[in-house]
Amino acid sequence: MGRDMAGMDRRRVAFFIPGRGCGRRCVYCDQLAITTDAGGGESVTPGAVRETVAAMTGPVELCFFGGSFARVERAAFVAFLDAIRAARPGSAVTFSSYPGDFDGEYGRQTAQILKRYPIGTIELGIPSLDPNVLKMCGRDDDPEKIKRAVVFLRDLGFRLGIQMMIGLPGQSAGGAMRDVETLAALMPETISWDFRLYPCLVLRGTELEAMWARGAYRPLGLDEAARLSGVLLLAAEKLGFNVIRVGLIDSESLKKSVAAGPYHPAFGELAMSEKLALEMFSKNPRGPWEIGQRNISLLTGHGGRGIKRLAELGGMTPEEAMSAVCRI
Ligand code: SF4
């Protein structure tokens, strides 16, 4: 369920349009592998989307993910947007796009079209703002252009979502943190932007797999990725972002495609347990800690990863750390 700025609930309906509008492929990307089990695919048509939303009884948040939506051929782009007209009042469209789609004259024309529709959130793929990292990933390597697109959309009143990555070729932990801070500084004071964080995985058949095979790329380890995610998520939340997802949606197709890297079916939970441990430690290094029931599993799940990390941070045993936790 999504919620708009006026507090109205909308049911999320996601359509995946793998690779559409991308033009070229980023070195780590295989959208077919990561979205085919999640619903949708290359066969998604505007007509099918319209039928789906028309059949829904309440407001929907119609989402287009998996490609660069604003670069989908214009006629199809408009037809996909038009599908929202068949939905109940209060519905909106959310989509992911490449920041470069909103640069120059093409970007201005795209924004004019979007202004005719109820837009929920525009999610921008900004894996990094480091020109060297962007170049190594086969993406547009001009961070200024990315920031310009962010400001352009922000100033037109669009709500944004940021999709960041960690463990990219040439990327450092410090660089990723600087990127979170830079993007937070662009966020308006009155609106919280969404934040998604994805660890870079080596998927079969990608350019990144070839880089990894010849020793030109070293993926993050699982624990390393969880720890870095925890630090970034905590920072992102403190800076005002609304964290909505960590890690890719798990699926059989994804599992089969991973050649290397920090894959875990519940990566988001590992990252959130790290974040919780860091948060608890920073508030009170040795406890006691008052924890809501729904957070207990973040401490005790996955072999007690969270409580072990808390104990490690506080210089105590996991048993001592657990005895300092009060359930509320
Ligand atoms: S722009 Fe996004 S969807 Fe398209 S190839 Fe790059 S990572 Fe994949």
py3Dmol code that shows the C-alpha trace and the ligand (Angstrom):
import py3Dmol

protein = """\
ATOM      1  CA  MET A   1       0.000   0.000   0.000  1.00  0.00           C
ATOM      2  CA  GLY A   2       1.314   3.478  -0.867  1.00  0.00           C
ATOM      3  CA  ARG A   3       0.325   6.788   0.637  1.00  0.00           C
ATOM      4  CA  ASP A   4       0.281  10.195  -1.020  1.00  0.00           C
ATOM      5  CA  MET A   5       1.236  13.491   0.571  1.00  0.00           C
ATOM      6  CA  ALA A   6      -2.361  14.106   1.614  1.00  0.00           C
ATOM      7  CA  GLY A   7      -2.317  10.772   3.444  1.00  0.00           C
ATOM      8  CA  MET A   8      -4.505   8.871   0.965  1.00  0.00           C
ATOM      9  CA  ASP A   9      -3.829   5.130   0.774  1.00  0.00           C
ATOM     10  CA  ARG A  10      -3.276   3.598  -2.637  1.00  0.00           C
ATOM     11  CA  ARG A  11      -2.839  -0.010  -3.589  1.00  0.00           C
ATOM     12  CA  ARG A  12       0.489  -0.534  -5.373  1.00  0.00           C
ATOM     13  CA  VAL A  13       0.376  -2.267  -8.748  1.00  0.00           C
ATOM     14  CA  ALA A  14       3.815  -2.743 -10.295  1.00  0.00           C
ATOM     15  CA  PHE A  15       4.525  -3.478 -13.946  1.00  0.00           C
ATOM     16  CA  PHE A  16       8.035  -4.359 -15.017  1.00  0.00           C
ATOM     17  CA  ILE A  17       9.252  -3.239 -18.417  1.00  0.00           C
ATOM     18  CA  PRO A  18      12.715  -4.835 -18.443  1.00  0.00           C
ATOM     19  CA  GLY A  19      15.313  -2.698 -20.160  1.00  0.00           C
ATOM     20  CA  ARG A  20      12.807  -0.564 -22.062  1.00  0.00           C
ATOM     21  CA  GLY A  21      14.048   2.953 -22.673  1.00  0.00           C
ATOM     22  CA  CYS A  22      17.568   2.148 -21.487  1.00  0.00           C
ATOM     23  CA  GLY A  23      19.339   2.507 -24.817  1.00  0.00           C
ATOM     24  CA  ARG A  24      22.476   0.848 -23.493  1.00  0.00           C
ATOM     25  CA  ARG A  25      23.040  -1.531 -20.699  1.00  0.00           C
ATOM     26  CA  CYS A  26      24.851  -0.672 -17.484  1.00  0.00           C
ATOM     27  CA  VAL A  27      27.635  -3.191 -16.774  1.00  0.00           C
ATOM     28  CA  TYR A  28      25.897  -4.826 -13.811  1.00  0.00           C
ATOM     29  CA  CYS A  29      22.369  -4.905 -15.196  1.00  0.00           C
ATOM     30  CA  ASP A  30      20.227  -7.773 -16.386  1.00  0.00           C
ATOM     31  CA  GLN A  31      16.664  -6.597 -15.863  1.00  0.00           C
ATOM     32  CA  LEU A  32      15.170  -9.755 -17.307  1.00  0.00           C
ATOM     33  CA  ALA A  33      16.905 -11.842 -14.651  1.00  0.00           C
ATOM     34  CA  ILE A  34      15.837  -9.626 -11.780  1.00  0.00           C
ATOM     35  CA  THR A  35      12.244  -8.913 -12.819  1.00  0.00           C
ATOM     36  CA  THR A  36      10.789 -11.843 -14.743  1.00  0.00           C
ATOM     37  CA  ASP A  37       9.590 -13.643 -11.594  1.00  0.00           C
ATOM     38  CA  ALA A  38       8.356 -10.356 -10.140  1.00  0.00           C
ATOM     39  CA  GLY A  39       5.552  -9.943 -12.681  1.00  0.00           C
ATOM     40  CA  GLY A  40       5.299  -8.275 -16.035  1.00  0.00           C
ATOM     41  CA  GLY A  41       7.956  -8.477 -18.709  1.00  0.00           C
ATOM     42  CA  GLU A  42       8.486  -7.384 -22.258  1.00  0.00           C
ATOM     43  CA  SER A  43       4.919  -8.276 -23.142  1.00  0.00           C
ATOM     44  CA  VAL A  44       3.356  -5.655 -20.867  1.00  0.00           C
ATOM     45  CA  THR A  45       1.133  -3.434 -22.980  1.00  0.00           C
ATOM     46  CA  PRO A  46      -0.667  -0.187 -22.152  1.00  0.00           C
ATOM     47  CA  GLY A  47      -3.970  -1.972 -22.832  1.00  0.00           C
ATOM     48  CA  ALA A  48      -3.218  -4.669 -20.271  1.00  0.00           C
ATOM     49  CA  VAL A  49      -2.181  -2.033 -17.741  1.00  0.00           C
ATOM     50  CA  ARG A  50      -5.388  -0.074 -18.334  1.00  0.00           C
ATOM     51  CA  GLU A  51      -7.509  -3.204 -17.878  1.00  0.00           C
ATOM     52  CA  THR A  52      -5.762  -4.066 -14.630  1.00  0.00           C
ATOM     53  CA  VAL A  53      -6.209  -0.658 -13.031  1.00  0.00           C
ATOM     54  CA  ALA A  54      -9.785  -0.305 -14.308  1.00  0.00           C
ATOM     55  CA  ALA A  55     -10.697  -3.511 -12.485  1.00  0.00           C
ATOM     56  CA  MET A  56      -9.430  -2.213  -9.155  1.00  0.00           C
ATOM     57  CA  THR A  57     -11.988  -0.840  -6.752  1.00  0.00           C
ATOM     58  CA  GLY A  58      -9.885   1.797  -4.976  1.00  0.00           C
ATOM     59  CA  PRO A  59      -7.109   4.300  -5.797  1.00  0.00           C
ATOM     60  CA  VAL A  60      -3.927   2.709  -7.131  1.00  0.00           C
ATOM     61  CA  GLU A  61      -0.291   3.638  -7.309  1.00  0.00           C
ATOM     62  CA  LEU A  62       0.537   2.437 -10.792  1.00  0.00           C
ATOM     63  CA  CYS A  63       4.271   1.669 -10.923  1.00  0.00           C
ATOM     64  CA  PHE A  64       6.525   1.137 -13.928  1.00  0.00           C
ATOM     65  CA  PHE A  65       9.883  -0.303 -12.956  1.00  0.00           C
ATOM     66  CA  GLY A  66      12.733  -2.197 -14.562  1.00  0.00           C
ATOM     67  CA  GLY A  67      13.721   0.167 -17.326  1.00  0.00           C
ATOM     68  CA  SER A  68      14.069   3.857 -17.976  1.00  0.00           C
ATOM     69  CA  PHE A  69      10.411   4.785 -18.229  1.00  0.00           C
ATOM     70  CA  ALA A  70      10.796   8.360 -19.467  1.00  0.00           C
ATOM     71  CA  ARG A  71      12.829   7.079 -22.452  1.00  0.00           C
ATOM     72  CA  VAL A  72      10.260   4.517 -23.569  1.00  0.00           C
ATOM     73  CA  GLU A  73       9.196   5.393 -27.137  1.00  0.00           C
ATOM     74  CA  ARG A  74       6.967   8.449 -26.854  1.00  0.00           C
ATOM     75  CA  ALA A  75       3.721   6.887 -28.106  1.00  0.00           C
ATOM     76  CA  ALA A  76       4.007   3.976 -25.670  1.00  0.00           C
ATOM     77  CA  PHE A  77       5.155   6.279 -22.857  1.00  0.00           C
ATOM     78  CA  VAL A  78       2.013   8.404 -23.237  1.00  0.00           C
ATOM     79  CA  ALA A  79      -0.199   5.321 -23.634  1.00  0.00           C
ATOM     80  CA  PHE A  80       1.191   3.821 -20.409  1.00  0.00           C
ATOM     81  CA  LEU A  81       0.556   7.114 -18.609  1.00  0.00           C
ATOM     82  CA  ASP A  82      -2.945   7.335 -20.085  1.00  0.00           C
ATOM     83  CA  ALA A  83      -3.800   4.043 -18.379  1.00  0.00           C
ATOM     84  CA  ILE A  84      -4.096   5.955 -15.093  1.00  0.00           C
ATOM     85  CA  ARG A  85      -7.213   7.658 -16.477  1.00  0.00           C
ATOM     86  CA  ALA A  86      -9.007   4.301 -16.103  1.00  0.00           C
ATOM     87  CA  ALA A  87      -8.174   4.120 -12.392  1.00  0.00           C
ATOM     88  CA  ARG A  88     -10.239   5.440  -9.478  1.00  0.00           C
ATOM     89  CA  PRO A  89      -9.820   9.071  -8.377  1.00  0.00           C
ATOM     90  CA  GLY A  90      -6.801   9.604  -6.143  1.00  0.00           C
ATOM     91  CA  SER A  91      -4.625   7.215  -8.186  1.00  0.00           C
ATOM     92  CA  ALA A  92      -1.116   8.150  -9.326  1.00  0.00           C
ATOM     93  CA  VAL A  93       1.778   6.910 -11.456  1.00  0.00           C
ATOM     94  CA  THR A  94       5.204   6.119 -10.004  1.00  0.00           C
ATOM     95  CA  PHE A  95       8.124   5.081 -12.199  1.00  0.00           C
ATOM     96  CA  SER A  96      11.878   4.648 -12.311  1.00  0.00           C
ATOM     97  CA  SER A  97      14.045   6.428 -14.824  1.00  0.00           C
ATOM     98  CA  TYR A  98      17.584   7.336 -15.763  1.00  0.00           C
ATOM     99  CA  PRO A  99      18.413  10.877 -14.525  1.00  0.00           C
ATOM    100  CA  GLY A 100      19.707  11.844 -17.979  1.00  0.00           C
ATOM    101  CA  ASP A 101      16.142  11.454 -19.274  1.00  0.00           C
ATOM    102  CA  PHE A 102      15.430  14.802 -17.648  1.00  0.00           C
ATOM    103  CA  ASP A 103      18.214  16.828 -19.181  1.00  0.00           C
ATOM    104  CA  GLY A 104      17.960  19.375 -21.980  1.00  0.00           C
ATOM    105  CA  GLU A 105      15.047  19.810 -24.379  1.00  0.00           C
ATOM    106  CA  TYR A 106      14.002  16.152 -24.212  1.00  0.00           C
ATOM    107  CA  GLY A 107      13.775  16.422 -20.429  1.00  0.00           C
ATOM    108  CA  ARG A 108      11.706  19.591 -20.589  1.00  0.00           C
ATOM    109  CA  GLN A 109       9.258  18.009 -23.045  1.00  0.00           C
ATOM    110  CA  THR A 110       9.022  14.903 -20.857  1.00  0.00           C
ATOM    111  CA  ALA A 111       8.271  16.985 -17.782  1.00  0.00           C
ATOM    112  CA  GLN A 112       5.549  18.878 -19.663  1.00  0.00           C
ATOM    113  CA  ILE A 113       3.873  15.584 -20.540  1.00  0.00           C
ATOM    114  CA  LEU A 114       4.175  14.322 -16.968  1.00  0.00           C
ATOM    115  CA  LYS A 115       2.532  17.475 -15.642  1.00  0.00           C
ATOM    116  CA  ARG A 116      -0.698  16.346 -17.307  1.00  0.00           C
ATOM    117  CA  TYR A 117      -0.894  13.242 -15.102  1.00  0.00           C
ATOM    118  CA  PRO A 118      -1.063  12.548 -11.379  1.00  0.00           C
ATOM    119  CA  ILE A 119       2.516  11.550 -10.614  1.00  0.00           C
ATOM    120  CA  GLY A 120       3.281   9.887  -7.292  1.00  0.00           C
ATOM    121  CA  THR A 121       7.069   9.497  -7.230  1.00  0.00           C
ATOM    122  CA  ILE A 122       9.777   9.669  -9.878  1.00  0.00           C
ATOM    123  CA  GLU A 123      12.495   7.244  -8.846  1.00  0.00           C
ATOM    124  CA  LEU A 124      15.882   8.122 -10.263  1.00  0.00           C
ATOM    125  CA  GLY A 125      18.623   5.527 -10.635  1.00  0.00           C
ATOM    126  CA  ILE A 126      21.598   7.295  -9.082  1.00  0.00           C
ATOM    127  CA  PRO A 127      23.910   4.426  -8.193  1.00  0.00           C
ATOM    128  CA  SER A 128      26.745   6.859  -7.517  1.00  0.00           C
ATOM    129  CA  LEU A 129      27.753  10.467  -8.074  1.00  0.00           C
ATOM    130  CA  ASP A 130      31.419   9.618  -8.612  1.00  0.00           C
ATOM    131  CA  PRO A 131      32.319  10.219 -12.283  1.00  0.00           C
ATOM    132  CA  ASN A 132      34.874   7.424 -12.243  1.00  0.00           C
ATOM    133  CA  VAL A 133      32.385   4.917 -10.802  1.00  0.00           C
ATOM    134  CA  LEU A 134      29.707   5.980 -13.266  1.00  0.00           C
ATOM    135  CA  LYS A 135      32.119   5.594 -16.162  1.00  0.00           C
ATOM    136  CA  MET A 136      33.217   2.134 -15.034  1.00  0.00           C
ATOM    137  CA  CYS A 137      29.547   1.148 -14.787  1.00  0.00           C
ATOM    138  CA  GLY A 138      28.845   2.232 -18.364  1.00  0.00           C
ATOM    139  CA  ARG A 139      26.567   5.053 -17.263  1.00  0.00           C
ATOM    140  CA  ASP A 140      26.435   8.712 -18.100  1.00  0.00           C
ATOM    141  CA  ASP A 141      29.472   9.891 -16.168  1.00  0.00           C
ATOM    142  CA  ASP A 142      28.530  13.504 -15.495  1.00  0.00           C
ATOM    143  CA  PRO A 143      27.388  13.972 -11.860  1.00  0.00           C
ATOM    144  CA  GLU A 144      26.529  17.614 -12.537  1.00  0.00           C
ATOM    145  CA  LYS A 145      23.986  16.508 -15.119  1.00  0.00           C
ATOM    146  CA  ILE A 146      22.459  14.119 -12.578  1.00  0.00           C
ATOM    147  CA  LYS A 147      22.194  16.824  -9.932  1.00  0.00           C
ATOM    148  CA  ARG A 148      20.727  19.198 -12.518  1.00  0.00           C
ATOM    149  CA  ALA A 149      18.005  16.638 -13.285  1.00  0.00           C
ATOM    150  CA  VAL A 150      17.248  16.211  -9.587  1.00  0.00           C
ATOM    151  CA  VAL A 151      16.921  19.959  -9.069  1.00  0.00           C
ATOM    152  CA  PHE A 152      14.909  20.376 -12.282  1.00  0.00           C
ATOM    153  CA  LEU A 153      12.314  17.805 -11.173  1.00  0.00           C
ATOM    154  CA  ARG A 154      12.301  19.002  -7.581  1.00  0.00           C
ATOM    155  CA  ASP A 155      11.651  22.590  -8.647  1.00  0.00           C
ATOM    156  CA  LEU A 156       8.726  21.437 -10.782  1.00  0.00           C
ATOM    157  CA  GLY A 157       7.191  19.975  -7.632  1.00  0.00           C
ATOM    158  CA  PHE A 158       7.743  16.270  -8.366  1.00  0.00           C
ATOM    159  CA  ARG A 159       8.381  13.977  -5.429  1.00  0.00           C
ATOM    160  CA  LEU A 160      11.527  11.903  -5.978  1.00  0.00           C
ATOM    161  CA  GLY A 161      12.939   8.552  -4.993  1.00  0.00           C
ATOM    162  CA  ILE A 162      16.654   7.805  -5.086  1.00  0.00           C
ATOM    163  CA  GLN A 163      17.958   4.360  -6.044  1.00  0.00           C
ATOM    164  CA  MET A 164      21.557   4.063  -4.853  1.00  0.00           C
ATOM    165  CA  MET A 165      24.004   1.174  -5.006  1.00  0.00           C
ATOM    166  CA  ILE A 166      27.008  -0.059  -3.063  1.00  0.00           C
ATOM    167  CA  GLY A 167      29.919  -2.244  -4.079  1.00  0.00           C
ATOM    168  CA  LEU A 168      30.180  -0.810  -7.576  1.00  0.00           C
ATOM    169  CA  PRO A 169      33.456  -0.903  -9.523  1.00  0.00           C
ATOM    170  CA  GLY A 170      35.713   1.871  -8.233  1.00  0.00           C
ATOM    171  CA  GLN A 171      33.271   2.869  -5.467  1.00  0.00           C
ATOM    172  CA  SER A 172      34.389   3.462  -1.877  1.00  0.00           C
ATOM    173  CA  ALA A 173      32.342   3.449   1.328  1.00  0.00           C
ATOM    174  CA  GLY A 174      33.275   7.084   1.920  1.00  0.00           C
ATOM    175  CA  GLY A 175      32.185   7.998  -1.600  1.00  0.00           C
ATOM    176  CA  ALA A 176      28.811   6.331  -1.109  1.00  0.00           C
ATOM    177  CA  MET A 177      28.313   8.253   2.144  1.00  0.00           C
ATOM    178  CA  ARG A 178      29.201  11.538   0.438  1.00  0.00           C
ATOM    179  CA  ASP A 179      26.614  10.750  -2.253  1.00  0.00           C
ATOM    180  CA  VAL A 180      23.881  10.220   0.340  1.00  0.00           C
ATOM    181  CA  GLU A 181      24.790  13.564   1.919  1.00  0.00           C
ATOM    182  CA  THR A 182      24.921  15.374  -1.421  1.00  0.00           C
ATOM    183  CA  LEU A 183      21.508  14.081  -2.456  1.00  0.00           C
ATOM    184  CA  ALA A 184      20.011  14.829   0.964  1.00  0.00           C
ATOM    185  CA  ALA A 185      21.178  18.428   0.604  1.00  0.00           C
ATOM    186  CA  LEU A 186      19.043  18.696  -2.552  1.00  0.00           C
ATOM    187  CA  MET A 187      15.899  17.401  -0.829  1.00  0.00           C
ATOM    188  CA  PRO A 188      13.241  20.002   0.034  1.00  0.00           C
ATOM    189  CA  GLU A 189      12.617  20.539   3.736  1.00  0.00           C
ATOM    190  CA  THR A 190       8.912  19.862   3.390  1.00  0.00           C
ATOM    191  CA  ILE A 191       8.969  16.535   1.503  1.00  0.00           C
ATOM    192  CA  SER A 192      10.777  13.316   2.316  1.00  0.00           C
ATOM    193  CA  TRP A 193      12.162  11.502  -0.718  1.00  0.00           C
ATOM    194  CA  ASP A 194      12.153   7.725  -0.983  1.00  0.00           C
ATOM    195  CA  PHE A 195      15.441   5.873  -0.740  1.00  0.00           C
ATOM    196  CA  ARG A 196      16.325   2.435  -2.062  1.00  0.00           C
ATOM    197  CA  LEU A 197      19.699   0.807  -1.630  1.00  0.00           C
ATOM    198  CA  TYR A 198      20.963  -2.119  -3.685  1.00  0.00           C
ATOM    199  CA  PRO A 199      24.198  -4.053  -3.225  1.00  0.00           C
ATOM    200  CA  CYS A 200      25.878  -4.698  -6.568  1.00  0.00           C
ATOM    201  CA  LEU A 201      25.669  -8.362  -7.582  1.00  0.00           C
ATOM    202  CA  VAL A 202      27.599 -10.061 -10.371  1.00  0.00           C
ATOM    203  CA  LEU A 203      24.919 -11.428 -12.686  1.00  0.00           C
ATOM    204  CA  ARG A 204      25.701 -14.005 -15.342  1.00  0.00           C
ATOM    205  CA  GLY A 205      26.102 -12.701 -18.851  1.00  0.00           C
ATOM    206  CA  THR A 206      26.793  -9.116 -17.816  1.00  0.00           C
ATOM    207  CA  GLU A 207      29.883  -7.064 -18.535  1.00  0.00           C
ATOM    208  CA  LEU A 208      30.502  -7.044 -14.787  1.00  0.00           C
ATOM    209  CA  GLU A 209      30.825 -10.821 -14.831  1.00  0.00           C
ATOM    210  CA  ALA A 210      33.586 -10.504 -17.415  1.00  0.00           C
ATOM    211  CA  MET A 211      35.300  -7.833 -15.284  1.00  0.00           C
ATOM    212  CA  TRP A 212      35.048 -10.075 -12.228  1.00  0.00           C
ATOM    213  CA  ALA A 213      36.341 -13.112 -14.146  1.00  0.00           C
ATOM    214  CA  ARG A 214      39.455 -11.256 -15.287  1.00  0.00           C
ATOM    215  CA  GLY A 215      40.090  -9.868 -11.796  1.00  0.00           C
ATOM    216  CA  ALA A 216      39.156  -6.291 -12.652  1.00  0.00           C
ATOM    217  CA  TYR A 217      36.317  -6.211 -10.136  1.00  0.00           C
ATOM    218  CA  ARG A 218      35.967  -7.478  -6.570  1.00  0.00           C
ATOM    219  CA  PRO A 219      32.417  -7.671  -5.226  1.00  0.00           C
ATOM    220  CA  LEU A 220      31.618  -6.873  -1.609  1.00  0.00           C
ATOM    221  CA  GLY A 221      31.349  -9.809   0.787  1.00  0.00           C
ATOM    222  CA  LEU A 222      27.945 -10.427   2.348  1.00  0.00           C
ATOM    223  CA  ASP A 223      28.877  -9.169   5.808  1.00  0.00           C
ATOM    224  CA  GLU A 224      30.767  -6.216   4.346  1.00  0.00           C
ATOM    225  CA  ALA A 225      27.702  -5.242   2.292  1.00  0.00           C
ATOM    226  CA  ALA A 226      25.337  -5.602   5.262  1.00  0.00           C
ATOM    227  CA  ARG A 227      27.599  -3.445   7.441  1.00  0.00           C
ATOM    228  CA  LEU A 228      27.977  -0.710   4.848  1.00  0.00           C
ATOM    229  CA  SER A 229      24.240  -0.774   4.143  1.00  0.00           C
ATOM    230  CA  GLY A 230      23.504  -0.332   7.845  1.00  0.00           C
ATOM    231  CA  VAL A 231      25.732   2.742   8.028  1.00  0.00           C
ATOM    232  CA  LEU A 232      24.199   4.296   4.900  1.00  0.00           C
ATOM    233  CA  LEU A 233      20.616   3.528   5.907  1.00  0.00           C
ATOM    234  CA  LEU A 234      21.095   5.092   9.301  1.00  0.00           C
ATOM    235  CA  ALA A 235      22.609   8.184   7.676  1.00  0.00           C
ATOM    236  CA  ALA A 236      19.857   8.325   5.043  1.00  0.00           C
ATOM    237  CA  GLU A 237      17.144   8.185   7.702  1.00  0.00           C
ATOM    238  CA  LYS A 238      18.827  10.831   9.837  1.00  0.00           C
ATOM    239  CA  LEU A 239      19.105  13.052   6.779  1.00  0.00           C
ATOM    240  CA  GLY A 240      15.362  12.784   6.195  1.00  0.00           C
ATOM    241  CA  PHE A 241      15.011  10.074   3.528  1.00  0.00           C
ATOM    242  CA  ASN A 242      12.157   7.593   3.659  1.00  0.00           C
ATOM    243  CA  VAL A 243      13.890   4.206   3.306  1.00  0.00           C
ATOM    244  CA  ILE A 244      11.571   1.902   1.369  1.00  0.00           C
ATOM    245  CA  ARG A 245      13.743  -0.968   0.168  1.00  0.00           C
ATOM    246  CA  VAL A 246      17.153  -2.561   0.640  1.00  0.00           C
ATOM    247  CA  GLY A 247      18.296  -5.250  -1.776  1.00  0.00           C
ATOM    248  CA  LEU A 248      16.616  -6.748  -4.809  1.00  0.00           C
ATOM    249  CA  ILE A 249      13.361  -8.693  -4.602  1.00  0.00           C
ATOM    250  CA  ASP A 250      14.412 -12.317  -4.277  1.00  0.00           C
ATOM    251  CA  SER A 251      13.294 -14.778  -6.916  1.00  0.00           C
ATOM    252  CA  GLU A 252      14.321 -18.080  -8.483  1.00  0.00           C
ATOM    253  CA  SER A 253      15.421 -16.220 -11.574  1.00  0.00           C
ATOM    254  CA  LEU A 254      17.659 -13.884  -9.569  1.00  0.00           C
ATOM    255  CA  LYS A 255      19.146 -16.731  -7.553  1.00  0.00           C
ATOM    256  CA  LYS A 256      20.081 -18.606 -10.729  1.00  0.00           C
ATOM    257  CA  SER A 257      21.631 -15.500 -12.248  1.00  0.00           C
ATOM    258  CA  VAL A 258      24.005 -14.571  -9.444  1.00  0.00           C
ATOM    259  CA  ALA A 259      27.596 -15.515 -10.224  1.00  0.00           C
ATOM    260  CA  ALA A 260      29.162 -13.661  -7.277  1.00  0.00           C
ATOM    261  CA  GLY A 261      28.573 -10.887  -4.793  1.00  0.00           C
ATOM    262  CA  PRO A 262      26.597 -10.324  -1.590  1.00  0.00           C
ATOM    263  CA  TYR A 263      23.468 -12.270  -2.490  1.00  0.00           C
ATOM    264  CA  HIS A 264      21.120 -13.280   0.327  1.00  0.00           C
ATOM    265  CA  PRO A 265      17.383 -13.957  -0.021  1.00  0.00           C
ATOM    266  CA  ALA A 266      16.693 -11.627   2.914  1.00  0.00           C
ATOM    267  CA  PHE A 267      19.469  -9.120   2.401  1.00  0.00           C
ATOM    268  CA  GLY A 268      17.180  -6.284   3.517  1.00  0.00           C
ATOM    269  CA  GLU A 269      16.793  -7.871   6.951  1.00  0.00           C
ATOM    270  CA  LEU A 270      20.548  -8.242   7.373  1.00  0.00           C
ATOM    271  CA  ALA A 271      21.018  -4.588   6.491  1.00  0.00           C
ATOM    272  CA  MET A 272      18.203  -3.440   8.760  1.00  0.00           C
ATOM    273  CA  SER A 273      19.566  -5.509  11.656  1.00  0.00           C
ATOM    274  CA  GLU A 274      22.925  -3.813  11.182  1.00  0.00           C
ATOM    275  CA  LYS A 275      21.229  -0.422  11.119  1.00  0.00           C
ATOM    276  CA  LEU A 276      19.307  -1.204  14.290  1.00  0.00           C
ATOM    277  CA  ALA A 277      22.457  -2.361  16.106  1.00  0.00           C
ATOM    278  CA  LEU A 278      24.282   0.831  15.106  1.00  0.00           C
ATOM    279  CA  GLU A 279      21.322   2.951  16.160  1.00  0.00           C
ATOM    280  CA  MET A 280      21.034   1.241  19.560  1.00  0.00           C
ATOM    281  CA  PHE A 281      24.767   1.465  20.163  1.00  0.00           C
ATOM    282  CA  SER A 282      24.901   5.159  19.269  1.00  0.00           C
ATOM    283  CA  LYS A 283      22.029   5.953  21.651  1.00  0.00           C
ATOM    284  CA  ASN A 284      23.399   3.976  24.556  1.00  0.00           C
ATOM    285  CA  PRO A 285      26.635   1.979  24.018  1.00  0.00           C
ATOM    286  CA  ARG A 286      25.950  -0.645  26.714  1.00  0.00           C
ATOM    287  CA  GLY A 287      22.181  -0.460  27.173  1.00  0.00           C
ATOM    288  CA  PRO A 288      19.606  -0.790  28.517  1.00  0.00           C
ATOM    289  CA  TRP A 289      17.620  -0.542  25.289  1.00  0.00           C
ATOM    290  CA  GLU A 290      13.864  -0.404  24.887  1.00  0.00           C
ATOM    291  CA  ILE A 291      12.861  -2.177  21.693  1.00  0.00           C
ATOM    292  CA  GLY A 292       9.461  -2.593  20.070  1.00  0.00           C
ATOM    293  CA  GLN A 293       8.281  -6.152  19.520  1.00  0.00           C
ATOM    294  CA  ARG A 294       8.572  -5.918  15.724  1.00  0.00           C
ATOM    295  CA  ASN A 295      12.265  -5.055  15.965  1.00  0.00           C
ATOM    296  CA  ILE A 296      13.130  -8.019  18.165  1.00  0.00           C
ATOM    297  CA  SER A 297      13.367 -10.331  15.169  1.00  0.00           C
ATOM    298  CA  LEU A 298      15.935  -7.991  13.619  1.00  0.00           C
ATOM    299  CA  LEU A 299      18.126  -8.706  16.645  1.00  0.00           C
ATOM    300  CA  THR A 300      17.426 -12.420  16.957  1.00  0.00           C
ATOM    301  CA  GLY A 301      16.860 -13.508  13.347  1.00  0.00           C
ATOM    302  CA  HIS A 302      19.521 -14.924  11.020  1.00  0.00           C
ATOM    303  CA  GLY A 303      21.456 -16.591  13.838  1.00  0.00           C
ATOM    304  CA  GLY A 304      21.148 -13.568  16.123  1.00  0.00           C
ATOM    305  CA  ARG A 305      23.149 -11.399  13.747  1.00  0.00           C
ATOM    306  CA  GLY A 306      21.798  -8.140  15.158  1.00  0.00           C
ATOM    307  CA  ILE A 307      22.441  -8.955  18.800  1.00  0.00           C
ATOM    308  CA  LYS A 308      25.915 -10.275  17.975  1.00  0.00           C
ATOM    309  CA  ARG A 309      26.742  -7.018  16.214  1.00  0.00           C
ATOM    310  CA  LEU A 310      25.369  -4.980  19.117  1.00  0.00           C
ATOM    311  CA  ALA A 311      27.491  -7.035  21.513  1.00  0.00           C
ATOM    312  CA  GLU A 312      30.550  -6.588  19.313  1.00  0.00           C
ATOM    313  CA  LEU A 313      30.021  -2.834  19.166  1.00  0.00           C
ATOM    314  CA  GLY A 314      29.497  -2.565  22.950  1.00  0.00           C
ATOM    315  CA  GLY A 315      32.346  -4.921  23.891  1.00  0.00           C
ATOM    316  CA  MET A 316      30.140  -7.517  25.604  1.00  0.00           C
ATOM    317  CA  THR A 317      28.806 -10.985  25.022  1.00  0.00           C
ATOM    318  CA  PRO A 318      25.602 -11.530  23.022  1.00  0.00           C
ATOM    319  CA  GLU A 319      23.972 -12.850  26.224  1.00  0.00           C
ATOM    320  CA  GLU A 320      24.882  -9.662  28.090  1.00  0.00           C
ATOM    321  CA  ALA A 321      23.585  -7.528  25.227  1.00  0.00           C
ATOM    322  CA  MET A 322      20.330  -9.491  25.074  1.00  0.00           C
ATOM    323  CA  SER A 323      19.763  -9.137  28.812  1.00  0.00           C
ATOM    324  CA  ALA A 324      20.001  -5.355  28.406  1.00  0.00           C
ATOM    325  CA  VAL A 325      17.155  -5.347  25.853  1.00  0.00           C
ATOM    326  CA  CYS A 326      13.678  -4.510  27.227  1.00  0.00           C
ATOM    327  CA  ARG A 327      10.733  -5.430  24.989  1.00  0.00           C
ATOM    328  CA  ILE A 328       8.058  -2.735  24.892  1.00  0.00           C
TER     329      ILE A 328
END
"""
ligand_1 = """\
8
SF4
S 19.372 2.297 -16.776
Fe 18.715 0.922 -15.131
S 17.406 -0.624 -16.116
Fe 18.562 0.416 -17.747
S 20.431 -0.835 -18.088
Fe 20.972 0.718 -16.552
S 20.556 -0.204 -14.550
Fe 19.509 -1.447 -16.121
"""
view = py3Dmol.view(width=600, height=400)
view.addModel(protein, "pdb")
view.setStyle({"model": 0}, {"cartoon": {"style": "trace"}})
view.addModel(ligand_1, "xyz")
view.setStyle({"model": 1}, {"stick": {}})
view.zoomTo()
view.show()
